[in-house]
Amino acid sequence: MKDPTEDRLLARCRAGDPGAWDDLFDRHYAPAYRFVFQLGFHLTHEDAEEICQEAFLSVIRNLASFQGGSTFQTWLFRIAANKARDFMQKQSAAKRGGGQVAVSLNAEDPGTGLTLDPPDPAQAPDVALARAEQLGLVHQAVAQLDLSCRELVELRYFGELSYDELAAALGVNAKTVSSRLSRCLDRLEALFQAALDRENIAFFPV
């Protein structure tokens, strides 16, 4: 659904109104940050901020190309997801051969609100560790999906876009989105289970 207030704000940005850019940033930075932060299990807050800044710079440079086929936030999320993938690929290349990235038990998954440190008093340390490892494997499994599936899963579950918003962004109908997403989730489940088996980690529902 079109937001007349946002349409006017975007028009002011296109007209070069500096105050409008500040308003756009204030309106969309926090959702974009939350979206980016949960795309990579090992991303730090500083990493997420850097990626968001790159995404907004891209918006400034390319706003004229935004035709309104989807909401502005959906468009921003797709740019942010691309920037995050580029960032993580560079990060992975820089660390390749240097050992595995450490998994922090202090990490919080913004999608679930799960905080692993301090652990639940009733939860054994080995269970807390297994859950931390599982969260890492989920992100690894998402990263192994083909680009179209990865984008769909990221926007649906990390960006919390509705089926109608996804349909508008992808130029298809909602039923097609549902069908594609179902196939992507089947693939994701298989990748996650294979990772669990490979790492010999017990599955603990979160």
Backbone as ProteinMPNN parsed JSONL, in Angstrom:
{"seq_chain_A": "MKDPTEDRLLARCRAGDPGAWDDLFDRHYAPAYRFVFQLGFHLTHEDAEEICQEAFLSVIRNLASFQGGSTFQTWLFRIAANKARDFMQKQSAAKRGGGQVAVSLNAEDPGTGLTLDPPDPAQAPDVALARAEQLGLVHQAVAQLDLSCRELVELRYFGELSYDELAAALGVNAKTVSSRLSRCLDRLEALFQAALDRENIAFFPV", "coords_chain_A": {"N_chain_A": [[0.839, -1.189, 0.0], [0.529, 2.168, -0.852], [2.265, 4.861, 0.663], [1.394, 7.999, 1.217], [2.701, 10.01, 2.665], [5.351, 9.142, 2.71], [5.865, 9.12, -0.03], [5.814, 11.856, -0.56], [8.001, 12.613, 0.947], [10.093, 11.288, -0.388], [9.944, 12.637, -2.816], [10.788, 15.168, -2.022], [13.414, 14.523, -1.372], [14.417, 13.864, -3.9], [14.301, 16.349, -4.989], [16.385, 17.557, -3.828], [16.37, 18.401, -1.177], [17.978, 18.911, 1.773], [17.072, 18.473, 4.414], [15.095, 16.607, 4.008], [16.482, 14.29, 3.379], [17.655, 13.781, 5.852], [15.351, 13.213, 7.311], [14.473, 10.921, 5.976], [16.534, 9.162, 6.542], [16.336, 9.024, 9.357], [13.884, 7.782, 9.546], [14.189, 5.257, 8.387], [16.605, 4.062, 9.119], [16.896, 2.527, 11.536], [15.178, 0.165, 11.136], [16.547, -0.887, 8.893], [19.057, -1.361, 9.958], [18.486, -3.359, 11.914], [17.65, -5.379, 10.202], [19.998, -5.873, 8.677], [21.805, -6.634, 10.701], [21.01, -9.149, 11.528], [21.492, -10.699, 9.342], [23.988, -11.883, 9.198], [25.56, -14.139, 11.297], [27.929, -13.637, 12.66], [28.329, -10.942, 12.411], [29.312, -7.808, 13.681], [28.129, -5.017, 15.697], [29.363, -2.756, 14.713], [30.037, -3.594, 12.138], [27.463, -3.892, 11.029], [26.611, -1.241, 11.085], [28.421, -0.089, 9.291], [27.7, -1.405, 6.909], [25.062, -0.519, 6.647], [25.497, 2.219, 6.264], [26.788, 2.151, 3.791], [24.674, 1.159, 2.277], [22.792, 3.26, 2.431], [24.245, 5.282, 1.203], [24.256, 4.257, -1.367], [21.53, 4.44, -1.885], [21.239, 7.233, -1.959], [22.719, 7.802, -4.241], [21.262, 6.454, -6.171], [18.535, 6.983, -6.076], [16.95, 8.12, -8.034], [16.434, 6.046, -9.723], [14.567, 4.527, -8.494], [11.424, 3.349, -8.909], [9.098, 2.95, -7.555], [7.815, 0.467, -7.62], [7.784, -1.314, -5.562], [7.598, -0.983, -1.956], [9.506, 1.702, -0.493], [11.066, 0.832, 1.649], [11.326, -1.923, 1.178], [12.84, -1.866, -1.16], [15.144, -0.636, -0.121], [15.942, -2.623, 1.706], [16.658, -4.668, -0.049], [18.868, -3.546, -1.312], [20.501, -3.268, 0.952], [20.838, -5.951, 1.654], [22.366, -6.873, -0.502], [24.676, -5.32, -0.115], [25.458, -6.336, 2.348], [26.047, -8.995, 1.666], [28.229, -8.57, -0.047], [30.014, -7.448, 1.793], [30.362, -9.55, 3.642], [31.468, -11.499, 2.012], [33.926, -10.315, 1.377], [34.98, -10.18, 3.934], [35.14, -12.893, 4.549], [36.997, -13.716, 2.629], [39.235, -12.326, 3.501], [39.76, -13.585, 5.879], [40.213, -16.151, 5.184], [41.838, -19.195, 5.551], [42.753, -18.481, 7.949], [41.63, -19.75, 10.095], [38.621, -20.665, 11.902], [35.823, -18.474, 12.346], [35.191, -17.086, 15.479], [32.461, -17.923, 17.581], [30.343, -15.968, 19.399], [28.925, -16.297, 22.593], [27.54, -14.261, 23.612], [26.019, -13.204, 21.67], [23.045, -11.911, 20.232], [20.174, -12.943, 18.604], [18.383, -10.996, 16.53], [16.067, -11.735, 15.256], [14.806, -13.706, 16.767], [15.126, -12.873, 19.308], [16.687, -14.264, 21.024], [18.974, -14.611, 23.574], [22.069, -15.759, 24.51], [23.835, -15.526, 26.586], [23.636, -14.101, 29.697], [23.052, -17.625, 30.303], [19.911, -19.42, 30.531], [19.018, -20.162, 33.857], [18.09, -22.726, 34.259], [19.113, -24.076, 32.194], [21.463, -26.226, 30.846], [25.043, -25.755, 30.417], [26.08, -27.085, 28.145], [23.864, -27.31, 26.519], [23.299, -24.627, 25.98], [25.592, -23.973, 24.507], [25.252, -25.664, 22.293], [22.968, -24.537, 21.157], [23.934, -22.045, 20.418], [25.748, -22.842, 18.466], [23.963, -23.933, 16.657], [22.577, -21.654, 15.752], [24.601, -20.41, 14.329], [24.938, -22.312, 12.309], [22.485, -22.158, 11.015], [22.679, -19.663, 9.736], [24.831, -20.235, 8.076], [23.66, -22.162, 6.45], [21.666, -20.658, 5.154], [23.329, -19.002, 3.679], [24.221, -20.788, 1.775], [22.157, -21.16, 0.04], [20.756, -20.69, -3.259], [20.915, -17.516, -4.985], [18.356, -16.33, -5.474], [16.647, -17.736, -3.738], [17.889, -17.214, -1.333], [17.576, -14.443, -1.08], [14.79, -14.304, -0.933], [14.216, -15.713, 1.458], [15.64, -14.144, 3.291], [14.356, -11.616, 3.081], [11.761, -12.314, 3.819], [11.915, -13.511, 6.42], [13.934, -12.216, 7.882], [13.649, -9.559, 7.144], [10.968, -9.388, 7.542], [8.892, -9.063, 5.66], [5.668, -8.955, 4.165], [3.699, -11.379, 2.297], [2.432, -10.086, 0.196], [4.029, -7.798, -0.061], [6.442, -8.968, -0.804], [5.641, -10.083, -3.218], [5.151, -7.763, -4.727], [7.727, -6.706, -4.801], [9.121, -8.64, -6.222], [7.732, -8.87, -8.542], [5.732, -10.775, -9.016], [2.828, -12.904, -8.328], [1.169, -13.384, -5.105], [0.681, -16.102, -4.597], [2.616, -17.358, -6.099], [4.88, -16.479, -4.762], [4.475, -17.823, -2.326], [4.709, -20.506, -3.159], [7.354, -20.572, -4.167], [8.747, -19.882, -1.855], [8.159, -22.049, -0.196], [9.534, -24.124, -1.487], [12.124, -23.146, -1.192], [12.43, -23.18, 1.582], [12.307, -25.91, 2.07], [14.703, -26.664, 0.899], [16.454, -25.222, 2.512], [16.012, -26.434, 4.991], [17.05, -28.979, 4.467], [19.757, -28.36, 4.036], [20.429, -27.339, 6.541], [19.99, -29.556, 8.206], [21.892, -31.297, 7.159], [24.179, -29.926, 7.886], [24.009, -30.087, 10.665], [24.3, -32.856, 10.984], [26.847, -33.186, 9.929], [28.422, -31.724, 11.69], [27.847, -33.041, 13.942], [25.985, -32.204, 15.914], [23.531, -32.005, 18.353], [20.013, -31.495, 17.894], [18.336, -28.801, 19.237], [15.31, -27.442, 19.803], [14.511, -23.973, 19.454]], "CA_chain_A": [[0.0, 0.0, 0.0], [1.297, 3.383, -0.984], [2.272, 5.775, 1.799], [1.507, 9.354, 0.652], [3.705, 10.771, 3.412], [6.67, 8.737, 2.231], [5.997, 9.59, -1.406], [6.188, 13.278, -0.505], [9.365, 12.68, 1.468], [10.993, 10.9, -1.477], [9.938, 13.733, -3.789], [11.66, 16.213, -1.463], [14.794, 14.056, -1.522], [14.783, 13.991, -5.316], [14.439, 17.782, -5.265], [17.623, 18.026, -3.214], [16.117, 18.987, 0.141], [18.836, 18.224, 2.757], [16.271, 18.053, 5.557], [14.351, 15.411, 3.635], [17.39, 13.144, 3.518], [17.756, 13.5, 7.286], [14.093, 12.579, 7.72], [14.445, 9.572, 5.407], [17.497, 8.394, 7.311], [15.758, 8.779, 10.686], [12.723, 6.896, 9.421], [14.491, 3.911, 7.894], [17.898, 3.514, 9.538], [16.754, 1.476, 12.565], [14.744, -1.105, 10.531], [17.61, -1.405, 8.025], [20.116, -1.873, 10.841], [18.04, -4.637, 12.475], [17.655, -6.343, 9.101], [21.382, -6.218, 8.34], [22.503, -7.257, 11.817], [20.678, -10.565, 11.644], [21.848, -11.443, 8.133], [25.208, -12.641, 9.425], [25.639, -14.479, 12.713], [29.144, -13.094, 13.263], [28.446, -9.501, 12.196], [29.309, -6.962, 14.869], [27.33, -3.799, 15.543], [30.118, -1.851, 13.84], [29.873, -4.107, 10.773], [26.109, -3.558, 10.583], [26.574, 0.2, 10.84], [29.161, 0.166, 8.047], [26.884, -1.891, 5.799], [23.92, 0.405, 6.506], [25.988, 3.467, 5.671], [26.997, 1.88, 2.368], [23.354, 1.03, 1.653], [22.19, 4.583, 2.298], [24.992, 5.997, 0.159], [23.737, 3.744, -2.633], [20.205, 5.045, -2.056], [21.435, 8.627, -2.368], [23.207, 7.825, -5.627], [20.375, 5.769, -7.117], [17.124, 7.206, -5.786], [16.241, 8.437, -9.276], [16.066, 4.802, -10.397], [13.482, 3.88, -7.755], [10.187, 3.651, -9.618], [7.937, 2.742, -6.703], [7.149, -0.811, -7.83], [7.642, -1.868, -4.215], [7.777, 0.087, -0.99], [10.887, 2.157, -0.393], [11.784, -0.005, 2.603], [11.68, -3.173, 0.5], [13.961, -1.528, -2.048], [16.303, -0.419, 0.739], [16.374, -3.915, 2.245], [17.339, -5.432, -1.1], [20.192, -2.934, -1.441], [21.259, -3.605, 2.156], [21.202, -7.371, 1.577], [23.481, -6.97, -1.451], [25.853, -4.75, 0.537], [25.869, -7.273, 3.391], [26.694, -10.139, 1.018], [29.554, -8.123, -0.484], [30.834, -7.262, 2.986], [30.704, -10.849, 4.229], [32.375, -12.181, 1.096], [35.253, -9.715, 1.573], [35.411, -10.592, 5.264], [35.509, -14.302, 4.455], [38.231, -13.806, 1.851], [40.326, -11.817, 4.318], [40.033, -14.519, 6.979], [40.398, -17.501, 4.663], [43.118, -19.752, 5.947], [43.128, -18.019, 9.283], [40.862, -20.431, 11.124], [37.196, -20.398, 11.933], [35.377, -17.297, 13.078], [34.678, -17.451, 16.799], [31.047, -17.663, 17.823], [30.16, -15.387, 20.713], [27.711, -16.68, 23.299], [26.839, -13.031, 23.968], [25.277, -12.728, 20.508], [21.59, -11.978, 20.27], [19.538, -13.051, 17.301], [17.271, -10.052, 16.542], [14.852, -12.34, 14.737], [14.147, -14.507, 17.797], [15.324, -12.266, 20.613], [17.388, -15.228, 21.862], [20.258, -14.215, 24.116], [22.657, -16.981, 25.041], [24.65, -15.262, 27.749], [23.742, -15.291, 30.535], [22.113, -18.678, 29.949], [18.806, -19.708, 31.423], [19.535, -20.906, 35.008], [17.692, -24.133, 34.171], [19.678, -24.616, 30.961], [22.836, -26.691, 31.016], [25.986, -25.066, 29.53], [26.245, -27.767, 26.86], [22.693, -26.978, 25.698], [23.505, -23.248, 25.521], [26.61, -24.015, 23.455], [24.663, -26.287, 21.112], [22.062, -23.571, 20.532], [24.779, -21.045, 19.76], [26.273, -23.466, 17.252], [22.849, -24.066, 15.723], [22.311, -20.361, 15.122], [25.635, -20.23, 13.324], [24.682, -23.214, 11.191], [21.347, -21.624, 10.265], [23.186, -18.611, 8.842], [25.642, -20.892, 7.046], [22.744, -22.815, 5.509], [21.07, -19.598, 4.34], [24.357, -18.529, 2.754], [24.41, -21.789, 0.725], [21.034, -21.138, -0.889], [20.978, -19.884, -4.453], [20.67, -16.105, -4.691], [16.938, -16.004, -5.443], [16.103, -18.297, -2.501], [18.471, -16.502, -0.188], [16.914, -13.144, -0.987], [13.408, -14.517, -0.508], [14.234, -16.075, 2.88], [16.097, -12.98, 4.056], [13.325, -10.575, 3.116], [10.565, -12.803, 4.522], [12.102, -13.831, 7.834], [14.761, -11.213, 8.546], [13.027, -8.265, 6.878], [9.57, -9.492, 7.96], [7.998, -8.564, 4.625], [4.487, -9.777, 3.926], [3.663, -12.03, 0.986], [2.074, -9.064, -0.798], [5.212, -6.953, -0.268], [7.39, -9.775, -1.576], [5.106, -10.198, -4.579], [5.391, -6.489, -5.404], [9.163, -6.542, -5.008], [9.617, -9.616, -7.19], [6.939, -8.801, -9.766], [4.941, -11.989, -9.189], [1.689, -12.868, -7.42], [1.431, -13.912, -3.767], [0.703, -17.564, -4.645], [3.935, -17.735, -6.605], [5.797, -16.259, -3.645], [4.275, -18.916, -1.376], [5.249, -21.726, -3.741], [8.816, -20.456, -4.199], [9.255, -19.884, -0.492], [8.059, -23.41, 0.3], [10.657, -24.886, -2.048], [13.356, -22.626, -0.597], [12.505, -23.654, 2.964], [12.665, -27.324, 2.007], [16.14, -26.703, 0.621], [17.137, -24.724, 3.703], [15.928, -27.482, 6.016], [17.989, -30.042, 4.108], [21.108, -27.859, 4.269], [20.634, -27.224, 7.981], [20.109, -30.9, 8.765], [23.19, -31.827, 6.738], [25.198, -29.273, 8.711], [23.919, -30.694, 11.993], [24.888, -34.193, 10.907], [28.285, -33.047, 9.671], [29.07, -31.211, 12.906], [27.458, -33.92, 15.045], [25.359, -31.371, 16.928], [22.144, -32.39, 18.624], [19.07, -30.417, 17.608], [17.542, -28.313, 20.361], [14.391, -26.4, 19.331], [14.642, -22.699, 20.154]], "C_chain_A": [[0.873, 1.238, 0.0], [1.153, 4.246, 0.27], [2.461, 7.179, 1.249], [2.569, 10.19, 1.354], [5.103, 10.429, 2.928], [6.889, 9.184, 0.792], [6.42, 11.064, -1.434], [7.617, 13.447, -0.015], [10.376, 12.321, 0.385], [11.069, 11.976, -2.547], [10.827, 14.876, -3.313], [13.128, 15.817, -1.583], [15.265, 14.23, -2.957], [14.993, 15.454, -5.702], [15.666, 18.373, -4.589], [17.453, 18.695, -1.869], [16.958, 18.245, 1.187], [18.052, 17.708, 3.964], [15.492, 16.783, 5.267], [15.224, 14.168, 3.76], [17.565, 12.766, 4.984], [16.507, 12.763, 7.774], [14.016, 11.135, 7.221], [15.368, 8.645, 6.193], [16.905, 8.037, 8.677], [14.627, 7.758, 10.63], [13.116, 5.461, 9.131], [15.785, 3.304, 8.412], [17.726, 2.353, 10.516], [16.243, 0.157, 11.976], [15.825, -1.73, 9.647], [18.731, -2.018, 8.861], [19.73, -3.232, 11.415], [18.085, -5.732, 11.415], [19.075, -6.816, 8.8], [22.031, -7.027, 9.449], [22.213, -8.747, 11.906], [20.984, -11.363, 10.375], [23.083, -12.302, 8.316], [25.41, -12.876, 10.905], [26.83, -13.814, 13.396], [29.319, -11.605, 13.0], [28.428, -8.775, 13.532], [28.399, -5.764, 14.631], [28.036, -2.813, 14.606], [30.005, -2.288, 12.376], [28.515, -3.701, 10.214], [25.988, -2.077, 10.275], [27.279, 0.551, 9.529], [28.34, -0.245, 6.827], [25.697, -0.963, 5.565], [24.341, 1.715, 5.863], [26.221, 3.298, 4.181], [25.655, 1.787, 1.634], [22.711, 2.395, 1.441], [22.943, 5.457, 1.292], [24.517, 5.554, -1.223], [22.353, 4.315, -2.923], [20.329, 6.477, -2.559], [21.839, 8.705, -3.839], [22.161, 7.332, -6.622], [18.89, 6.002, -6.898], [16.324, 7.485, -7.062], [15.775, 7.171, -9.995], [14.925, 4.072, -9.689], [12.154, 4.312, -8.349], [8.93, 3.404, -8.792], [7.19, 1.445, -6.953], [6.929, -1.572, -6.537], [7.71, -0.702, -3.246], [9.25, 0.496, -0.962], [11.681, 1.253, 0.535], [12.195, -1.338, 1.988], [12.872, -2.957, -0.413], [15.248, -1.341, -1.247], [16.832, -1.739, 1.282], [17.12, -4.733, 1.195], [18.74, -4.871, -1.343], [21.068, -3.335, -0.262], [21.704, -5.064, 2.141], [22.377, -7.571, 0.622], [24.771, -6.448, -0.824], [26.381, -5.702, 1.616], [26.575, -8.477, 2.784], [28.093, -9.766, 0.548], [30.506, -8.018, 0.703], [31.294, -8.603, 3.545], [31.62, -11.659, 3.327], [33.799, -11.644, 1.243], [35.831, -10.145, 2.914], [35.89, -12.042, 5.25], [36.822, -14.476, 3.707], [39.43, -13.365, 2.684], [40.735, -12.805, 5.401], [40.331, -15.935, 6.502], [41.803, -18.006, 4.99], [43.529, -19.351, 7.343], [42.34, -18.666, 10.386], [39.422, -20.008, 11.091], [36.901, -19.141, 12.732], [34.793, -17.741, 14.412], [33.212, -17.072, 16.91], [30.883, -17.158, 19.248], [28.852, -15.852, 21.334], [26.945, -15.456, 23.768], [25.924, -12.559, 22.849], [23.786, -12.892, 20.709], [21.088, -12.05, 18.848], [18.337, -12.122, 17.3], [15.976, -10.66, 16.052], [14.078, -13.106, 15.793], [14.217, -13.852, 19.163], [16.104, -13.169, 21.555], [18.741, -14.679, 22.279], [20.849, -15.404, 24.84], [23.541, -16.763, 26.249], [24.108, -14.017, 28.446], [22.716, -16.346, 30.142], [20.982, -18.767, 30.945], [19.347, -20.525, 32.595], [19.201, -22.389, 34.932], [18.339, -24.83, 32.985], [21.129, -24.997, 31.179], [23.759, -25.976, 30.034], [26.136, -25.74, 28.172], [25.066, -27.5, 25.935], [22.837, -25.563, 25.138], [24.514, -23.205, 24.382], [26.033, -24.593, 22.171], [23.736, -25.32, 20.398], [22.838, -22.478, 19.814], [25.32, -21.591, 18.45], [25.172, -23.601, 16.201], [22.562, -22.759, 14.996], [23.346, -20.066, 14.044], [25.393, -21.083, 12.096], [23.489, -22.758, 10.364], [21.83, -20.577, 9.27], [24.059, -19.213, 7.742], [24.752, -21.55, 5.999], [22.086, -21.791, 4.599], [22.064, -19.131, 3.285], [24.589, -19.507, 1.601], [23.251, -21.838, -0.27], [21.408, -20.372, -2.154], [20.458, -18.473, -4.183], [19.187, -15.774, -4.58], [16.282, -16.52, -4.169], [16.617, -17.525, -1.286], [17.783, -15.152, 0.003], [15.496, -13.294, -0.452], [13.339, -14.826, 0.986], [14.637, -14.872, 3.736], [15.006, -11.93, 4.191], [12.104, -11.022, 3.91], [10.792, -12.915, 6.026], [12.991, -12.845, 8.577], [14.174, -9.815, 8.355], [11.56, -8.209, 7.258], [8.601, -8.866, 6.953], [6.82, -9.517, 4.459], [4.579, -10.426, 2.544], [3.334, -11.014, -0.099], [3.259, -8.159, -1.094], [6.261, -7.699, -1.082], [6.94, -9.893, -3.029], [5.37, -8.922, -5.371], [6.86, -6.309, -5.732], [9.682, -7.437, -6.125], [8.838, -9.62, -8.503], [6.168, -10.061, -10.065], [3.729, -11.898, -8.269], [2.02, -13.58, -6.111], [1.49, -15.441, -3.757], [2.049, -18.069, -5.142], [4.99, -17.563, -5.52], [5.709, -17.417, -2.663], [4.896, -20.212, -1.883], [6.779, -21.702, -3.746], [9.399, -20.547, -2.797], [9.218, -21.286, 0.104], [9.219, -24.263, -0.207], [11.979, -24.452, -1.414], [13.521, -23.12, 0.841], [12.829, -25.141, 3.031], [14.167, -27.479, 1.796], [16.935, -26.258, 1.849], [17.142, -25.769, 4.816], [16.928, -28.598, 5.744], [19.435, -29.611, 4.374], [21.417, -27.781, 5.756], [20.817, -28.596, 8.615], [21.445, -31.527, 8.39], [24.312, -31.222, 7.569], [25.195, -29.833, 10.122], [24.588, -32.071, 12.011], [26.405, -34.112, 10.758], [29.037, -32.633, 10.932], [28.745, -32.061, 14.126], [26.907, -33.13, 16.228], [23.926, -31.827, 17.104], [21.235, -31.215, 18.366], [18.266, -30.081, 18.843], [16.626, -27.23, 19.828], [14.566, -25.127, 20.144], [13.344, -21.949, 20.12]], "O_chain_A": [[1.837, 1.337, 0.76], [0.075, 4.347, 0.856], [3.57, 7.534, 0.851], [3.258, 10.986, 0.717], [5.942, 11.312, 2.755], [7.996, 9.588, 0.435], [7.272, 11.462, -2.228], [8.353, 14.309, -0.494], [11.406, 12.983, 0.257], [12.132, 12.207, -3.123], [11.54, 15.484, -4.112], [13.984, 16.657, -1.859], [16.381, 14.69, -3.2], [15.756, 15.764, -6.617], [15.959, 19.557, -4.756], [18.306, 19.482, -1.459], [16.691, 17.077, 1.468], [18.339, 16.625, 4.475], [15.252, 15.975, 6.164], [14.756, 13.116, 4.196], [17.618, 11.585, 5.326], [16.598, 11.812, 8.551], [13.559, 10.243, 7.934], [15.026, 7.496, 6.471], [16.967, 6.883, 9.102], [14.442, 6.97, 11.557], [12.442, 4.535, 9.584], [16.042, 2.126, 8.163], [18.347, 1.304, 10.341], [16.813, -0.891, 12.28], [16.004, -2.948, 9.646], [19.281, -3.062, 8.511], [20.54, -4.159, 11.411], [18.501, -6.859, 11.684], [19.324, -8.016, 8.683], [22.732, -8.002, 9.176], [23.076, -9.524, 12.313], [20.759, -12.572, 10.338], [23.221, -13.338, 7.665], [25.431, -11.928, 11.689], [26.755, -13.464, 14.574], [30.365, -11.05, 13.335], [27.623, -9.09, 14.408], [27.953, -5.524, 13.509], [27.393, -2.127, 13.811], [29.891, -1.45, 11.482], [28.413, -3.229, 9.082], [25.333, -1.697, 9.304], [26.798, 1.379, 8.757], [28.292, 0.477, 5.831], [25.361, -0.655, 4.421], [23.629, 2.258, 5.019], [25.896, 4.185, 3.392], [25.517, 2.275, 0.512], [22.145, 2.654, 0.379], [22.335, 6.279, 0.607], [24.391, 6.369, -2.136], [22.038, 4.637, -4.068], [19.614, 6.887, -3.474], [21.362, 9.562, -4.583], [22.166, 7.741, -7.783], [18.064, 5.293, -7.474], [15.151, 7.123, -7.151], [14.831, 7.215, -10.784], [14.379, 3.107, -10.224], [11.796, 5.489, -8.304], [7.818, 3.625, -9.272], [6.037, 1.32, -6.541], [6.004, -2.377, -6.427], [7.863, 0.445, -3.665], [10.127, -0.272, -1.36], [12.836, 0.935, 0.253], [13.293, -1.829, 2.249], [13.801, -3.764, -0.44], [16.309, -1.826, -1.64], [18.044, -1.952, 1.315], [18.098, -5.411, 1.51], [19.688, -5.628, -1.554], [22.23, -3.699, -0.44], [22.816, -5.381, 2.563], [23.283, -8.354, 0.909], [25.832, -7.054, -0.978], [27.591, -5.857, 1.78], [27.586, -8.937, 3.316], [29.036, -10.54, 0.716], [31.659, -8.445, 0.627], [32.465, -8.777, 3.88], [32.457, -12.42, 3.812], [34.762, -12.41, 1.235], [37.022, -10.437, 3.023], [36.907, -12.378, 5.855], [37.664, -15.285, 4.099], [40.508, -13.952, 2.591], [41.9, -12.863, 5.795], [40.658, -16.812, 7.3], [42.804, -17.335, 4.741], [44.539, -19.827, 7.862], [42.368, -18.186, 11.52], [39.041, -19.105, 10.345], [37.625, -18.788, 13.663], [33.988, -18.671, 14.462], [32.78, -16.039, 16.4], [31.247, -17.85, 20.199], [27.801, -15.812, 20.695], [25.827, -15.58, 24.268], [25.14, -11.628, 23.036], [23.323, -13.879, 21.28], [21.535, -11.294, 17.986], [17.354, -12.4, 17.987], [14.896, -10.17, 16.383], [12.85, -13.165, 15.747], [13.472, -14.216, 20.073], [16.185, -12.89, 22.752], [19.561, -14.322, 21.433], [20.194, -15.997, 25.698], [23.96, -17.732, 26.881], [24.115, -12.948, 27.836], [21.622, -16.003, 29.694], [21.076, -18.257, 32.062], [20.07, -21.495, 32.368], [19.932, -23.22, 35.47], [18.146, -26.029, 32.783], [21.931, -24.185, 31.642], [23.33, -25.622, 28.935], [26.3, -25.062, 27.158], [25.227, -27.465, 24.715], [22.537, -25.321, 23.969], [24.318, -22.484, 23.404], [26.291, -24.076, 21.084], [23.713, -25.28, 19.168], [22.449, -22.037, 18.732], [25.348, -20.887, 17.441], [25.412, -23.41, 15.008], [22.333, -22.746, 13.787], [23.017, -19.54, 12.981], [25.614, -20.637, 10.97], [23.472, -22.944, 9.148], [21.441, -20.596, 8.103], [24.028, -18.749, 6.602], [25.049, -21.504, 4.805], [21.958, -22.025, 3.397], [21.693, -18.891, 2.136], [25.099, -19.107, 0.554], [23.354, -22.488, -1.31], [22.28, -19.503, -2.121], [19.662, -18.26, -3.268], [18.79, -15.02, -3.691], [15.454, -15.828, -3.576], [15.875, -17.23, -0.349], [17.449, -14.772, 1.125], [15.054, -12.504, 0.382], [12.505, -14.269, 1.7], [14.04, -14.618, 4.781], [14.76, -11.415, 5.281], [11.479, -10.214, 4.596], [9.962, -12.468, 6.817], [12.823, -12.654, 9.781], [14.192, -8.991, 9.27], [10.963, -7.133, 7.298], [7.621, -8.225, 7.333], [6.963, -10.732, 4.597], [5.428, -10.063, 1.73], [3.894, -11.072, -1.194], [3.48, -7.787, -2.246], [6.898, -7.114, -1.959], [7.752, -9.812, -3.951], [5.761, -8.977, -6.537], [7.208, -5.819, -6.807], [10.571, -7.048, -6.882], [9.229, -10.286, -9.461], [5.961, -10.399, -11.231], [3.599, -10.937, -7.511], [3.022, -14.289, -6.015], [2.262, -16.021, -2.994], [2.559, -19.082, -4.665], [5.884, -18.396, -5.374], [6.731, -17.937, -2.216], [5.538, -20.935, -1.121], [7.422, -22.684, -3.376], [10.416, -21.206, -2.577], [10.135, -21.677, 0.827], [9.814, -25.029, 0.551], [12.844, -25.281, -1.134], [14.632, -23.44, 1.264], [13.537, -25.586, 3.934], [14.816, -28.312, 2.429], [17.964, -26.848, 2.18], [18.15, -25.963, 5.495], [17.573, -29.104, 6.661], [20.241, -30.397, 4.873], [22.521, -28.112, 6.187], [21.692, -28.783, 9.46], [22.063, -32.211, 9.206], [25.276, -31.904, 7.917], [26.255, -30.034, 10.714], [25.339, -32.403, 12.929], [27.146, -34.872, 11.381], [30.134, -33.118, 11.209], [29.289, -31.842, 15.208], [27.296, -33.343, 17.376], [23.195, -32.012, 16.131], [21.619, -30.066, 18.586], [17.604, -30.939, 19.427], [17.116, -26.174, 19.429], [14.746, -25.176, 21.36], [13.254, -20.847, 20.66]]}, "name": "protein", "num_of_chains": 1, "seq": "MKDPTEDRLLARCRAGDPGAWDDLFDRHYAPAYRFVFQLGFHLTHEDAEEICQEAFLSVIRNLASFQGGSTFQTWLFRIAANKARDFMQKQSAAKRGGGQVAVSLNAEDPGTGLTLDPPDPAQAPDVALARAEQLGLVHQAVAQLDLSCRELVELRYFGELSYDELAAALGVNAKTVSSRLSRCLDRLEALFQAALDRENIAFFPV"}
